[in-house]
Amino acid sequence: MSKRALLEVIALDARDAIAARAGGADRLELVTDMAADGLTPSRETFAAIRDAVDIPLRVMLRLSDGFAAGDARGVEALAEAARGLRAEGADEFVLGFLTDTDEADLYAVEALAAELSGCRWTFHRAIDRAADRDALRKQLADLPGLDTYLTAGSAAGVEDGLTTLLAEAARSGEPGYEQRILVGGGLGLAHVPALRAGGIDAFHIGGASRPDGWAGPVSAGAVRQWRLALDG
């Protein structure tokens, strides 16, 4: 089996972060407003979580539901949010934007990559809505800091995307495929053996860490169940 898998857990606040860390999370994705599928948290929330745990934090850059960055003013608002978070000490981020024809929004993504100089970042599940995944990967291949794709392999979730995920993992190292695959979106424990066997070593959970749903907190026990499954 490959190296120890990375387990990333969505955290909304410091209580979530502490529970996720106790359960064995390696990294957190920080968001707010899961009703809009995860938006940029406040600087105050980031600071509280930063002070509560000692593991890496990737902060969402997304100001509205969907995968559109908006016009130049929208992109500037995202850049301003990034500057504020960096001033608080954030150094890892999550972002991903598409045009209205479901191609990579290079204007927005390149502008933010420049704003995040020196930071590592994930291109999130916008890839699962892209008209052409391969073309998107090749367009973004050389952007500084991009080290991960958060993907289910399909907009419908991992169950539908499993074949795509395994095929992309098999291309690891090819141009456009150097970035790590972080699997998330309808991910279940039953998917783990096939993904691990296919060489995938990074997993992202949100609702799976919350027995009471998004209205309730992260459960350290639920995270621990995933940690044990990944450690096999």
C-alpha positions in Angstrom: 0.0 0.0 0.0 1.1 3.6 -0.7 2.2 6.1 2.0 -0.1 7.2 4.8 -3.2 8.9 3.3 -4.0 12.5 3.9 -7.4 13.1 5.6 -8.9 16.6 5.1 -12.0 17.6 7.0 -14.3 20.6 6.5 -14.4 22.8 9.6 -16.8 25.7 10.2 -15.4 26.9 13.5 -12.8 26.1 16.2 -15.0 23.4 17.8 -15.1 21.5 14.5 -11.3 22.0 14.1 -10.5 20.6 17.6 -12.7 17.6 17.1 -11.4 16.9 13.6 -7.8 17.1 14.9 -8.6 14.8 17.8 -10.0 12.3 15.3 -6.9 12.2 13.2 -7.5 14.8 10.5 -4.2 15.9 8.8 -5.6 19.1 7.3 -8.8 21.2 7.5 -10.7 23.0 4.8 -12.2 26.2 6.3 -15.5 27.4 4.9 -18.7 29.1 6.0 -22.3 28.7 4.8 -22.6 25.2 3.6 -26.1 26.0 2.4 -24.2 27.7 -0.5 -21.8 24.7 -0.6 -19.0 26.5 1.3 -18.0 30.2 1.1 -15.0 32.2 2.4 -14.9 32.3 6.2 -14.2 35.6 8.1 -10.8 36.6 9.2 -12.0 36.2 12.8 -13.1 32.6 12.2 -9.8 31.8 10.5 -7.8 33.4 13.4 -9.9 31.4 16.0 -9.2 28.1 14.2 -5.5 28.9 13.7 -5.2 29.5 17.4 -7.1 26.2 18.2 -5.2 23.6 16.2 -1.7 23.0 14.9 -2.5 21.3 11.5 -2.5 22.9 8.1 -5.6 25.0 7.1 -6.8 25.5 3.6 -9.2 28.4 3.3 -12.0 28.6 0.7 -12.0 31.6 -1.6 -15.5 31.8 -2.9 -18.0 34.6 -2.3 -21.2 33.2 -3.8 -22.8 29.9 -4.6 -21.8 28.3 -7.9 -18.5 28.3 -9.8 -18.6 31.9 -11.3 -16.1 34.4 -10.0 -18.1 37.3 -11.6 -16.7 40.3 -13.4 -13.5 42.2 -12.6 -15.1 43.6 -9.5 -15.9 40.1 -8.3 -12.4 39.0 -8.9 -11.0 42.0 -7.0 -13.4 41.2 -4.1 -11.9 37.7 -4.0 -8.4 39.1 -4.1 -9.2 41.4 -1.2 -10.5 38.5 0.8 -7.3 36.6 0.1 -5.2 39.6 1.2 -7.1 39.9 4.4 -6.7 36.2 5.2 -3.0 36.2 4.4 -2.6 39.2 6.8 -4.0 36.8 9.5 -1.5 34.2 8.6 -3.4 32.0 6.1 -0.9 30.4 3.6 -3.0 27.6 2.0 -6.2 28.1 0.0 -9.0 26.5 -2.1 -10.5 28.0 -5.2 -11.9 27.1 -8.6 -13.9 29.1 -11.2 -15.5 28.4 -14.5 -16.8 30.6 -17.3 -20.4 30.4 -18.5 -19.3 27.8 -21.0 -17.8 25.6 -18.3 -14.2 26.2 -19.2 -11.6 27.3 -16.7 -11.9 31.0 -15.9 -8.3 31.8 -16.5 -8.7 35.5 -15.8 -10.0 34.8 -12.2 -7.8 31.9 -11.5 -4.6 33.5 -12.7 -5.4 36.7 -10.8 -5.9 34.8 -7.6 -2.8 32.6 -8.2 -0.8 35.8 -8.5 -2.4 37.1 -5.2 -1.4 33.9 -3.5 2.2 33.9 -4.5 4.1 31.6 -2.2 1.0 29.8 -1.1 -0.2 26.3 -1.9 -3.7 25.8 -3.1 -6.4 23.4 -4.3 -8.5 23.7 -7.4 -11.8 22.4 -6.0 -14.8 20.6 -7.5 -15.4 23.1 -10.3 -13.3 20.5 -12.3 -16.3 18.1 -11.9 -18.5 20.7 -13.8 -15.9 21.4 -16.5 -16.8 20.8 -20.1 -13.4 19.1 -20.6 -11.4 18.0 -17.6 -8.3 17.2 -19.5 -8.2 20.6 -21.2 -8.7 22.3 -17.8 -5.9 20.4 -16.2 -3.5 21.3 -19.0 -4.5 25.0 -19.0 -3.8 25.2 -15.3 -0.8 22.9 -15.2 1.9 25.6 -14.7 0.1 27.9 -12.3 2.3 28.6 -9.3 1.1 27.0 -6.0 -1.5 24.6 -7.5 -0.7 21.3 -5.9 -4.1 19.5 -5.6 -7.5 18.9 -7.3 -10.4 18.2 -5.1 -12.7 16.0 -7.2 -15.3 13.3 -7.2 -14.6 12.5 -10.8 -18.2 13.5 -11.6 -20.6 16.2 -10.7 -22.9 13.5 -9.4 -20.3 12.2 -6.9 -17.7 9.6 -6.3 -20.0 6.6 -7.1 -20.4 7.9 -10.7 -16.8 9.3 -10.9 -14.8 6.3 -9.7 -13.6 5.2 -13.1 -12.5 8.8 -14.0 -10.7 9.1 -10.7 -8.8 5.9 -11.2 -7.9 6.8 -14.8 -6.6 10.2 -13.8 -4.6 8.6 -10.9 -3.0 6.3 -13.5 -1.8 9.3 -15.4 0.0 10.8 -12.4 3.2 12.6 -13.5 2.0 13.4 -17.1 1.7 17.1 -18.1 -1.4 18.4 -16.3 -1.6 15.4 -14.0 1.3 16.2 -11.6 -1.1 17.6 -8.9 -2.4 15.4 -6.1 -5.9 14.0 -6.4 -8.0 14.8 -3.2 -11.2 12.7 -3.5 -14.3 14.3 -2.0 -18.0 14.7 -2.9 -20.3 11.8 -2.1 -17.3 9.8 -0.8 -18.1 6.8 1.3 -16.0 4.4 3.3 -16.9 1.7 0.8 -15.0 3.6 -1.9 -11.8 3.7 0.0 -10.3 0.2 -0.8 -10.6 0.7 -4.6 -9.2 4.3 -4.4 -6.3 3.3 -2.3 -5.5 0.3 -4.6 -5.5 2.8 -7.5 -2.8 4.9 -5.8 -5.0 7.7 -4.5 -3.8 8.9 -1.1 -5.8 12.0 -0.2 -9.5 12.1 1.0 -11.8 14.9 1.9 -14.9 14.6 4.1 -17.6 17.0 5.1 -21.0 15.6 6.0 -19.4 12.2 6.8 -17.8 13.7 9.8 -21.1 15.0 11.2 -23.5 12.4 12.5 -26.2 15.1 13.2 -25.8 16.7 9.8 -24.6 20.2 9.0 -26.5 21.7 11.9 -24.3 19.7 14.3 -20.6 19.7 14.9 -17.8 17.5 13.6 -17.5 14.3 15.6 -14.0 13.1 16.6 -15.3 9.6 16.6 -16.6 9.8 13.0 -13.3 11.3 11.9 -11.5 8.5 13.7 -13.5 5.9 11.8 -12.2 7.4 8.5 -8.6 7.6 9.9 -8.7 3.9 10.7 -10.1 3.0 7.3 -7.5 5.0 5.5 -4.7 3.5 7.6 -6.1 0.1 6.8 
